[in-house]
Amino acid sequence: MRLPLLPLRDIIVFPHMVVPLFVGRQKSIKALEEAVANKRLIFLSTQRDAKVNDPVADDMYPIGTIGNVVQLLRLPDGTVKVLVEGKKRGRVTKHLDQTDIFWAEVEDIVEPQSRSSETDVLIRTVNSTFENYVRLNKKVPPEMIMSVSSIDDPSRLADTIIAHLGVKIEDKQTLLEALDPAVRLEKVLGFMRSEIEILEVERRIRGRVKKQMEKTQKEYYLNEQMRAIQKELGEKDEFKNEIQELEEKIRQKKMSIEAKDKVEKELKKLKMMSPMSAEATVVRNYIDWLLSLPWYEFTEDKLDIQDAELVLEEDHYGLEKVKERILEYLAVQSLVGQLRGPILCFVGPPGVGKTSLGKSIARATGRKFIRVSLGGVRDEAEIRGHRRTYIGAMPGKLVHGMKKAGSGNPVFLLDEIDKMSTDFRGDPSSALMEVLDPEQNTTFNDHYLDVDYDLSKVMFICTANTLERIPRPLQDRMEIIRIPGYTEWEKLHIAKKYLLKKQREANGLTESNLDCPDSVLMAVIRFYTRESGVRNLEREIGTLCRKVAVEVVKKDRSTHIRLTTKNLSKYLGPERFRIGKADQEDKIGVVTGLAWTDMGGEILATEVTVLPGKGRLTVTGKIGDVMQESAQAAMSYVRSRAEELGLEKDFYQKIDIHLHIPEGAIPKDGPSAGVTIATSLVSALTKTFVRHDIAMTGEVTLRGRVLPIGGLKEKVLAAHRAGITHVLIPEENAKDIQDIPATILKVVKIETVGHMDEVLRKALVLENPEQFLVKVATELAQAPVSIRPVDAPSNEVEDRDPLS
């Protein structure tokens, strides 16, 4: 069949469908005129791309609809309005001449007419789904339900419904090309269900929006009513009152010029805003923050040095370096008048009083005290604050602390500065560099305030357990003061002067109820605690007081209980720790060394056994790398002195040597056990006894020189506690003897040694010690004094590990 062809854009005409079309292209108008002149039949085919103005054969779908031109009307602008009715499906077999009119050879498409029970079920399902679709879609008139439900032909039903669905042109073309009516019904059902889901979501959204609008309108209406009522009653506008109050505060507040300009601009913006807007709340909060900060409010420093010294002594025992630094600051302040606040960093183990020292400093100087814990802080905004563009933005911890202090020169404690961490939100330690730099903190800029704030008069005190986790640039900005762990004697004074009194009062006891002599306190320190600070000691004293309180309540309020070392276990249980004791007799291969830990000094017994073997040196006792190297150096020294010691040159090839340091579960490291190991090796190899009443410490070199060590005070106290009467120390540590209490020096004899030969003469039990390993004076004079760098502190190596 030869028919004129009408290309369609953005529409598909299905059979049994009457559609009005507006035609403007000349070829299409001539095709319509040709159809009207003949049998009024025309082939309706949809373009693949609607933007193509002059389509060719490949631009149109081959399957379309054979339609009938019902009516044709020419419009004044030259276009044509035509009413066409789809009759049946057709397929283009060949495109003919397209010079003036689109002509095509078209064949009818015969649809299968078989009908099954499945088709009937599909018809009912499609009808019910279409009713639901019409109920949700207001664009389809309800009358369509009746007209669609009256259609019994599955093919016509599918073609009629698809015309009312808002699906894509490609999907409609797919449906037009589907010949089986049952398949078309299934596709129509799927399209309808998709459309229904979309319509239900749209309905829910419209419902929420409507409720929100109704709520907003209701609030607006009620607010207007409230204003009208207030106006009738003659009440003042609260918002205007608040603006006036803010203006008065700004006039009275002393602020920097930058902050004054900023707050006045923000107030001007606030006046122009609605009081109920969210932005007004943000601006009001910002103004409140600027007005609440102490810009020029300062507390007056107490410059009485004697009074400050009394306060510091009253609160803390020892800590001389810290107290001296605070007194120096007050002295300079009294002379100069104005001085930038110092930035101190207290470094020491837990429980030595770093945090409480900050409170004492504030009390001694008459300043406000603010503490901010930085443990676990990982966001830079915690220090600098959030910018006001964020919802719920707030200033950082520093501005919060200054507001809380109410003065511009408080003592500001940054606790646990070494516990900060870093993640994707920034590095808080880098933000602290500006705060803790005296050259920069005069213009500290918080992100929230966005104005410069002067922190130069604040006395910053930082606390840390170790320096390793604090960045080097941040360390460089602080004055670092090390607070070592307390010795037993210092703990005893602290317990007598502070802890016992505090726990008595906390548990409702009087001095007449509880008598706790020094011997009992020392027993608690030695056998029930093992720490560098005094926290556990305070807990144990608290336990004693509570046990005594129970007995006082049971018996009588005037009951007097005297504690002794014998009845101490009744209150605190069996002893939890033991202290090292020196041997009571001289032995071969066993030497008493001295070690330093965070908890104080310890004695370190070193044992050497010689066995038949092939020259292997075994070191046991959980020894660290540095101490193992010390053992190798000591062994090399012994081999180099074999002839003078009366040993064969190849003695080490016939024996195995086992060096052991007891308490093998405790890690031990550091170089200060060098002389101890060397002495025990010589004793075991020469079968010479070692004095049991002597202890030693020092690093040994391959040439036998004894180098200085750290922690001398703690080590000598440990020797005294263990019953040692003689201690050998390096010559270069002679300057540290002044730190040792005079009472200890009366009991313990301290001798300095410069070479390993001297150590052996003093430690070994010899018939003629003066003739043993006599060295040539010139050899000693030519030997280098020390290989340790001049600027390295003597205890730096030993501070790294718990036991050396």
DRENMARLO-364988 format. One record per residue (C-alpha): residue in one letter; x, y, z. Coordinates in steps of 0.5 Angstrom, whole numbers, padded with zeros to 4 digits, always signed. Example, Ala and Ser with C-alpha at 12.3 -4.5 7.8 and 13.67 -1.06 7.14 Angstrom:
BEGIN
a+0025-0009+0016 s+0027-0002+0014 
***
This chain:
BEGIN
m+0000+0000+0000 r+0003+0007-0002 l+0001+0012+0003 p+0004+0019+0005 l+0008+0019+0011 l+0007+0025+0016 p+0014+0025+0021 l+0012+0026+0028 r+0016+0030+0034 d+0015+0028+0041 i+0009+0024+0040 i+0006+0017+0038 v-0001+0016+0036 f-0003+0009+0038 p-0009+0006+0034 h-0016+0008+0036 m-0013+0015+0039 v-0016+0021+0036 v-0010+0027+0037 p-0010+0034+0034 l-0003+0036+0031 f+0000+0042+0029 v+0004+0042+0023 g+0009+0047+0020 r+0014+0044+0015 q+0012+0044+0008 k+0013+0037+0006 s+0008+0035+0012 i+0003+0040+0010 k+0003+0037+0003 a+0003+0030+0005 l-0004+0032+0009 e-0007+0035+0003 e-0005+0029-0001 a-0008+0024+0004 v-0015+0029+0004 a-0015+0029-0003 n-0015+0021-0004 k-0018+0016+0002 r-0016+0021+0007 l-0011+0015+0010 i-0004+0017+0012 f+0002+0014+0016 l+0004+0017+0022 s+0011+0015+0024 t+0015+0018+0030 q+0022+0021+0029 r+0028+0018+0033 d+0031+0025+0034 a+0026+0031+0035 k+0031+0036+0034 v+0032+0034+0026 n+0028+0039+0022 d+0029+0035+0015 p+0029+0028+0017 v+0031+0022+0012 a+0029+0015+0012 d+0034+0013+0018 d+0031+0019+0022 m+0024+0015+0023 y+0022+0009+0026 p+0020+0004+0021 i+0014+0002+0025 g+0008+0007+0026 t+0001+0008+0026 i-0004+0008+0019 g-0009+0014+0021 n-0015+0017+0018 v-0015+0025+0017 v-0021+0027+0021 q-0021+0034+0020 l-0016+0039+0017 l-0016+0047+0019 r-0011+0052+0016 l-0009+0058+0021 p-0007+0065+0019 d+0001+0064+0020 g+0001+0058+0015 t+0001+0052+0019 v-0004+0047+0019 k-0008+0044+0025 v-0010+0037+0024 l-0015+0032+0027 v-0012+0025+0026 e-0015+0018+0028 g-0010+0012+0029 k-0013+0006+0026 k-0008+0000+0026 r-0001-0001+0026 g+0004-0001+0020 r+0011-0002+0018 v+0015+0001+0012 t+0017-0003+0007 k+0020+0002+0003 h+0021+0009+0003 l+0019+0012-0004 d+0020+0019-0007 q+0021+0024-0002 t+0023+0031-0006 d+0016+0034-0004 i+0012+0029+0000 f+0014+0023+0004 w+0012+0017+0001 a+0013+0010+0003 e+0010+0003+0002 v+0007+0001+0008 e+0004-0006+0010 d-0001-0008+0015 i+0001-0011+0022 v-0003-0017+0023 e-0004-0018+0031 p-0005-0025+0034 q-0012-0026+0036 s-0011-0032+0041 r-0014-0030+0048 s-0013-0034+0054 s-0015-0034+0062 e-0008-0031+0063 t-0010-0025+0059 d-0017-0024+0062 v-0013-0024+0069 l-0008-0018+0066 i-0014-0014+0064 r-0018-0014+0071 t-0011-0013+0074 v-0009-0007+0069 n-0016-0004+0070 s-0016-0004+0078 t-0009-0001+0077 f-0011+0004+0072 e-0017+0006+0078 n-0011+0007+0083 y-0007+0011+0078 v-0013+0016+0076 r-0014+0017+0084 l-0007+0019+0085 n-0006+0023+0078 k-0010+0029+0078 k-0009+0031+0071 v-0013+0025+0068 p-0020+0026+0069 p-0024+0021+0073 e-0029+0019+0067 m-0023+0015+0064 i-0024+0010+0069 m-0031+0008+0066 s-0029+0009+0059 v-0023+0004+0060 s-0027-0001+0064 s-0032-0002+0058 i-0026-0004+0053 d-0026-0012+0053 d-0021-0012+0047 p-0014-0013+0050 s-0010-0009+0045 r-0015-0003+0045 l-0014-0003+0052 a-0007-0003+0052 d-0007+0003+0047 t-0012+0007+0050 i-0008+0007+0057 i-0001+0008+0055 a-0004+0015+0052 h-0005+0017+0059 l+0002+0015+0062 g+0007+0020+0063 v+0013+0015+0060 k+0018+0017+0055 i+0018+0017+0048 e+0022+0011+0047 d+0018+0007+0052 k+0012+0008+0048 q+0015+0006+0041 t+0017+0000+0045 l+0010-0002+0046 l+0008+0000+0039 e+0012-0005+0036 a+0010-0010+0041 l+0005-0014+0037 d+0002-0019+0042 p-0003-0016+0046 a-0001-0020+0053 v+0006-0017+0053 r+0003-0010+0052 l-0001-0011+0058 e+0004-0013+0062 k+0009-0007+0060 v+0003-0002+0061 l+0002-0005+0068 g+0009-0004+0070 f+0009+0003+0067 m+0003+0004+0071 r+0006+0001+0078 s+0012+0006+0077 e+0008+0012+0076 i+0004+0010+0082 e+0010+0010+0086 i+0013+0016+0084 l+0006+0020+0085 e+0006+0017+0092 v+0013+0020+0094 e+0010+0026+0091 r+0004+0026+0095 r+0008+0025+0101 i+0013+0031+0100 r+0007+0035+0098 g+0004+0033+0105 r+0010+0035+0109 v+0011+0042+0105 k+0004+0043+0107 k+0004+0042+0114 q+0011+0046+0115 m+0007+0052+0111 e+0001+0051+0116 k+0006+0051+0122 t+0010+0057+0119 q+0003+0061+0118 k+0001+0059+0125 e+0007+0062+0128 y+0007+0068+0124 y-0001+0069+0126 l+0000+0068+0133 n+0007+0072+0134 e+0003+0078+0130 q-0003+0077+0135 m+0002+0077+0141 r+0005+0084+0138 a-0002+0087+0138 i-0004+0085+0145 q+0003+0088+0148 k+0002+0094+0144 e-0006+0094+0147 l-0003+0093+0154 g+0003+0099+0153 e+0008+0094+0154 k+0015+0095+0151 d+0018+0092+0145 e+0023+0086+0148 f+0027+0086+0142 k+0028+0094+0142 n+0030+0093+0150 e+0035+0088+0148 i+0038+0093+0143 q+0038+0098+0148 e+0042+0094+0153 l+0047+0092+0148 e+0048+0099+0146 e+0049+0101+0153 k+0054+0095+0155 i+0058+0097+0148 r+0059+0104+0151 q+0061+0102+0158 k+0066+0096+0155 k+0073+0097+0154 m+0075+0094+0148 s+0081+0094+0143 i+0079+0099+0137 e+0078+0093+0132 a+0074+0089+0137 k+0070+0096+0138 d+0069+0097+0131 k+0067+0089+0129 v+0062+0089+0135 e+0058+0096+0133 k+0058+0093+0125 e+0055+0087+0128 l+0050+0091+0132 k+0048+0095+0126 k+0046+0089+0122 l+0042+0086+0128 k+0038+0092+0128 m+0036+0091+0121 m+0034+0084+0122 s+0028+0080+0124 p+0028+0078+0132 m+0025+0071+0130 s+0030+0070+0124 a+0036+0065+0125 e+0041+0069+0123 a+0039+0074+0129 t+0041+0069+0134 v+0048+0068+0131 v+0049+0075+0131 r+0047+0076+0138 n+0051+0070+0141 y+0057+0073+0137 i+0056+0080+0140 d+0055+0077+0147 w+0062+0073+0146 l+0066+0080+0145 l+0062+0083+0151 s+0064+0077+0155 l+0071+0077+0154 p+0076+0081+0159 w+0080+0086+0154 y+0083+0090+0159 e+0080+0087+0166 f+0086+0084+0170 t+0088+0082+0177 e+0093+0085+0181 d+0099+0081+0182 k+0102+0079+0189 l+0109+0082+0189 d+0111+0080+0196 i+0116+0074+0195 q+0116+0072+0202 d+0109+0071+0202 a+0109+0067+0195 e+0114+0063+0198 l+0110+0061+0204 v+0104+0059+0200 l+0109+0055+0195 e+0112+0051+0201 e+0105+0050+0204 d+0102+0047+0198 h+0108+0043+0196 y+0115+0039+0199 g+0121+0040+0194 l+0120+0042+0187 e+0126+0047+0188 k+0127+0049+0181 v+0120+0051+0180 k+0119+0055+0186 e+0125+0059+0184 r+0123+0060+0177 i+0116+0063+0180 l+0120+0067+0185 e+0124+0070+0180 y+0118+0072+0176 l+0115+0076+0181 a+0122+0079+0183 v+0123+0082+0176 q+0115+0084+0176 s+0116+0088+0182 l+0122+0091+0179 v+0120+0092+0172 g+0112+0093+0173 q+0110+0090+0166 l+0113+0083+0164 r+0110+0078+0159 g+0107+0072+0163 p+0112+0066+0163 i+0111+0060+0159 l+0113+0054+0163 c+0112+0046+0161 f+0113+0041+0167 v+0115+0034+0165 g+0115+0029+0170 p+0112+0022+0171 p+0104+0021+0174 g+0103+0023+0181 v+0109+0028+0182 g+0104+0034+0183 k+0104+0038+0176 t+0097+0040+0176 s+0096+0042+0183 l+0103+0046+0182 g+0099+0050+0177 k+0094+0052+0183 s+0099+0053+0188 i+0102+0058+0183 a+0096+0062+0182 r+0095+0062+0189 a+0102+0065+0190 t+0101+0070+0185 g+0094+0072+0187 r+0091+0070+0180 k+0085+0067+0177 f+0086+0059+0175 i+0084+0056+0169 r+0085+0049+0167 v+0084+0046+0160 s+0085+0038+0159 l+0088+0037+0152 g+0088+0029+0153 g+0085+0026+0147 v+0084+0033+0143 r+0085+0032+0135 d+0081+0038+0132 e+0085+0044+0131 a+0078+0048+0132 e+0078+0046+0139 i+0084+0051+0140 r+0082+0056+0135 g+0075+0055+0135 h+0070+0054+0129 r+0069+0060+0123 r+0062+0063+0124 t+0059+0060+0117 y+0058+0053+0121 i+0052+0052+0124 g+0053+0052+0132 a+0060+0055+0131 m+0063+0056+0138 p+0070+0059+0140 g+0076+0055+0142 k+0078+0052+0149 l+0083+0058+0150 v+0077+0064+0149 h+0072+0059+0153 g+0078+0059+0159 m+0079+0067+0158 k+0071+0068+0159 k+0071+0063+0165 a+0077+0067+0168 g+0074+0074+0167 s+0081+0077+0167 g+0086+0078+0162 n+0092+0075+0166 p+0090+0068+0169 v+0094+0062+0170 f+0092+0058+0165 l+0094+0051+0165 l+0094+0046+0159 d+0094+0039+0162 e+0097+0033+0158 i+0099+0037+0152 d+0103+0031+0150 k+0096+0027+0150 m+0094+0031+0143 s+0093+0027+0137 t+0092+0029+0130 d+0087+0027+0124 f+0084+0030+0118 r+0081+0035+0122 g+0088+0039+0123 d+0094+0039+0128 p+0092+0042+0135 s+0099+0042+0137 s+0101+0047+0131 a+0095+0051+0133 l+0098+0052+0140 m+0105+0055+0137 e+0102+0061+0136 v+0099+0061+0143 l+0105+0059+0147 d+0110+0064+0143 p+0111+0070+0147 e+0112+0074+0140 q+0106+0072+0137 n+0100+0071+0142 t+0099+0079+0143 t+0095+0078+0137 f+0092+0071+0138 n+0086+0070+0133 d+0080+0066+0134 h+0077+0063+0128 y+0070+0065+0131 l+0072+0072+0134 d+0076+0074+0128 v+0079+0079+0132 d+0086+0080+0135 y+0086+0078+0142 d+0092+0079+0147 l+0094+0073+0151 s+0101+0076+0153 k+0100+0077+0160 v+0097+0070+0161 m+0102+0065+0165 f+0101+0059+0161 i+0103+0053+0164 c+0103+0046+0161 t+0104+0039+0163 a+0107+0033+0160 n+0109+0026+0162 t+0114+0025+0156 l+0117+0030+0151 e+0117+0025+0146 r+0110+0026+0143 i+0111+0034+0143 p+0113+0037+0137 r+0120+0040+0137 p+0118+0047+0135 l+0113+0047+0140 q+0118+0045+0145 d+0122+0051+0143 r+0117+0056+0145 m+0117+0053+0152 e+0121+0053+0158 i+0122+0046+0160 i+0122+0044+0167 r+0123+0037+0169 i+0120+0034+0175 p+0123+0028+0177 g+0120+0022+0181 y+0120+0023+0189 t+0125+0019+0193 e+0123+0015+0199 w+0125+0021+0204 e+0121+0026+0200 k+0115+0021+0200 l+0116+0021+0207 h+0116+0028+0208 i+0110+0029+0204 a+0106+0024+0207 k+0107+0027+0214 k+0106+0034+0212 y+0100+0033+0207 l+0097+0027+0206 l+0096+0024+0213 k+0093+0030+0215 k+0089+0031+0209 q+0086+0024+0210 r+0085+0024+0217 e+0080+0030+0216 a+0077+0027+0210 n+0075+0021+0214 g+0073+0024+0220 l+0079+0022+0225 t+0083+0027+0230 e+0090+0026+0232 s+0088+0023+0238 n+0085+0017+0234 l+0090+0015+0230 d+0098+0015+0231 c+0102+0014+0225 p+0110+0014+0226 d+0115+0015+0221 s+0117+0008+0221 v+0110+0006+0219 l+0109+0011+0213 m+0116+0008+0211 a+0114+0001+0211 v+0107+0003+0207 i+0112+0007+0202 r+0117+0001+0201 f+0112-0005+0201 y+0105-0003+0199 t+0107+0002+0193 r+0111+0002+0187 e+0111+0009+0184 s+0114+0016+0182 g+0109+0020+0185 v+0104+0020+0191 r+0098+0018+0189 n+0098+0011+0191 l+0101+0013+0197 e+0095+0017+0199 r+0090+0012+0197 e+0094+0007+0202 i+0094+0012+0207 g+0086+0013+0206 t+0085+0006+0207 l+0089+0006+0213 c+0084+0012+0216 r+0078+0008+0214 k+0080+0002+0217 v+0081+0006+0223 a+0075+0010+0223 v+0071+0003+0223 e+0074+0001+0229 v+0073+0008+0232 v+0065+0008+0231 k+0065+0000+0233 k+0068+0002+0240 d+0068+0009+0242 r+0070+0016+0239 s+0076+0017+0244 t+0079+0011+0242 h+0086+0011+0240 i+0090+0007+0235 r+0097+0006+0234 l+0100+0003+0228 t+0106-0001+0228 t+0110-0004+0223 k+0108-0011+0226 n+0100-0009+0226 l+0100-0006+0219 s+0099-0012+0215 k+0092-0013+0219 y+0090-0006+0216 l+0093-0007+0209 g+0094-0014+0208 p+0100-0018+0206 e+0106-0014+0203 r+0105-0013+0196 f+0113-0011+0194 r+0120-0013+0196 i+0126-0008+0196 g+0133-0011+0194 k+0137-0013+0200 a+0145-0014+0199 d+0148-0020+0201 q+0151-0022+0208 e+0157-0025+0205 d+0163-0024+0200 k+0161-0028+0194 i+0165-0030+0187 g+0162-0027+0181 v+0156-0024+0184 v+0156-0016+0184 t+0151-0011+0187 g+0150-0005+0182 l+0145+0001+0182 a+0139+0002+0177 w+0135+0008+0176 t+0127+0008+0175 d+0121+0012+0175 m+0120+0010+0182 g+0126+0011+0184 g+0133+0007+0185 e+0134+0000+0186 i+0140-0005+0187 l+0141-0009+0181 a+0145-0016+0183 t+0149-0018+0177 e+0151-0026+0177 v+0157-0029+0172 t+0158-0037+0172 v+0164-0040+0168 l+0162-0046+0164 p+0166-0051+0160 g+0165-0049+0153 k+0167-0046+0146 g+0167-0038+0148 r+0160-0036+0148 l+0157-0030+0152 t+0150-0031+0154 v+0146-0025+0157 t+0140-0026+0160 g+0135-0023+0165 k+0131-0019+0159 i+0137-0014+0158 g+0136-0009+0153 d+0140-0007+0147 v+0145-0002+0150 m+0146-0006+0156 q+0148-0012+0152 e+0153-0008+0148 s+0156-0006+0155 a+0157-0013+0157 q+0160-0014+0150 a+0165-0008+0152 a+0166-0011+0159 m+0168-0017+0156 s+0173-0014+0151 y+0176-0010+0157 v+0177-0017+0161 r+0180-0020+0155 s+0185-0014+0154 r+0187-0015+0161 a+0188-0022+0161 e+0195-0022+0162 e+0195-0017+0168 l+0189-0021+0171 g+0193-0028+0171 l+0189-0031+0165 e+0191-0034+0159 k+0191-0030+0152 d+0186-0035+0149 f+0182-0037+0156 y+0175-0035+0153 q+0176-0040+0147 k+0175-0046+0152 i+0169-0043+0157 d+0162-0041+0156 i+0160-0035+0160 h+0153-0034+0163 l+0151-0027+0165 h+0145-0026+0169 i+0141-0020+0172 p+0135-0023+0176 e+0128-0021+0176 g+0128-0023+0169 a+0121-0021+0168 i+0123-0013+0169 p+0126-0010+0163 k+0133-0007+0164 d+0137-0003+0159 g+0142+0003+0160 p+0150+0003+0160 s+0151+0005+0167 a+0152-0003+0169 g+0158-0003+0165 v+0163-0003+0171 t+0158-0008+0175 i+0159-0013+0169 a+0166-0012+0168 t+0167-0013+0176 s+0163-0020+0176 l+0167-0022+0170 v+0173-0021+0173 s+0171-0024+0179 a+0168-0030+0176 l+0174-0031+0172 t+0180-0030+0177 k+0176-0034+0182 t+0176-0028+0187 f+0171-0026+0192 v+0167-0019+0191 r+0166-0015+0197 h+0158-0015+0199 d+0158-0008+0203 i+0160-0005+0196 a+0155-0003+0190 m+0157+0001+0184 t+0155+0005+0178 g+0158+0007+0171 e+0159+0006+0164 v+0165+0003+0162 t+0169+0004+0155 l+0174-0001+0152 r+0180+0002+0155 g+0177+0001+0162 r+0175+0009+0163 v+0169+0010+0167 l+0164+0015+0164 p+0159+0019+0168 i+0151+0017+0169 g+0145+0020+0171 g+0140+0019+0177 l+0146+0019+0182 k+0141+0021+0188 e+0136+0016+0187 k+0142+0010+0186 v+0145+0012+0193 l+0139+0012+0197 a+0137+0005+0194 a+0144+0003+0196 h+0143+0006+0203 r+0136+0002+0204 a+0139-0004+0202 g+0145-0004+0207 i+0150-0002+0203 t+0156+0002+0206 h+0160+0004+0200 v+0159+0006+0193 l+0163+0007+0187 i+0161+0013+0182 p+0165+0016+0176 e+0169+0022+0178 e+0165+0026+0173 n+0159+0025+0178 a+0163+0028+0184 k+0159+0035+0183 d+0152+0031+0184 i+0154+0029+0191 q+0151+0035+0194 d+0144+0033+0192 i+0145+0027+0196 p+0142+0028+0204 a+0147+0029+0209 t+0144+0024+0213 i+0146+0019+0208 l+0153+0021+0207 k+0154+0020+0214 v+0152+0013+0213 v+0154+0011+0206 k+0162+0012+0204 i+0162+0015+0197 e+0168+0014+0193 t+0170+0016+0186 v+0173+0012+0181 g+0176+0014+0174 h+0178+0007+0171 m+0176+0000+0171 d+0183-0002+0175 e+0181+0003+0181 v+0174-0001+0181 l+0177-0008+0181 r+0182-0006+0187 k+0177-0003+0191 a+0171-0008+0190 l+0175-0015+0190 v+0178-0018+0196 l+0185-0018+0195 e+0191-0019+0199 n+0195-0013+0196 p+0190-0009+0193 e+0195-0003+0192 q+0199-0008+0187 f+0193-0011+0183 l+0193-0008+0176 v+0198-0002+0178 k+0197+0003+0171 v+0203+0007+0169 a+0201+0014+0170 t+0203+0017+0163 e+0198+0012+0161 l+0192+0015+0165 a+0194+0022+0163 q+0194+0021+0156 a+0187+0017+0156 p+0181+0021+0154 v+0177+0024+0159 s+0170+0022+0156 i+0167+0021+0150 r+0160+0024+0152 p+0159+0030+0148 v+0159+0036+0153 d+0152+0039+0152 a+0149+0032+0153 p+0146+0031+0160 s+0148+0025+0164 n+0142+0022+0165 e+0139+0023+0158 v+0140+0015+0156 e+0138+0013+0162 d+0131+0017+0162 r+0129+0013+0156 d+0128+0006+0160 p+0125+0004+0166 l+0131+0000+0169 s+0138+0001+0167 
***
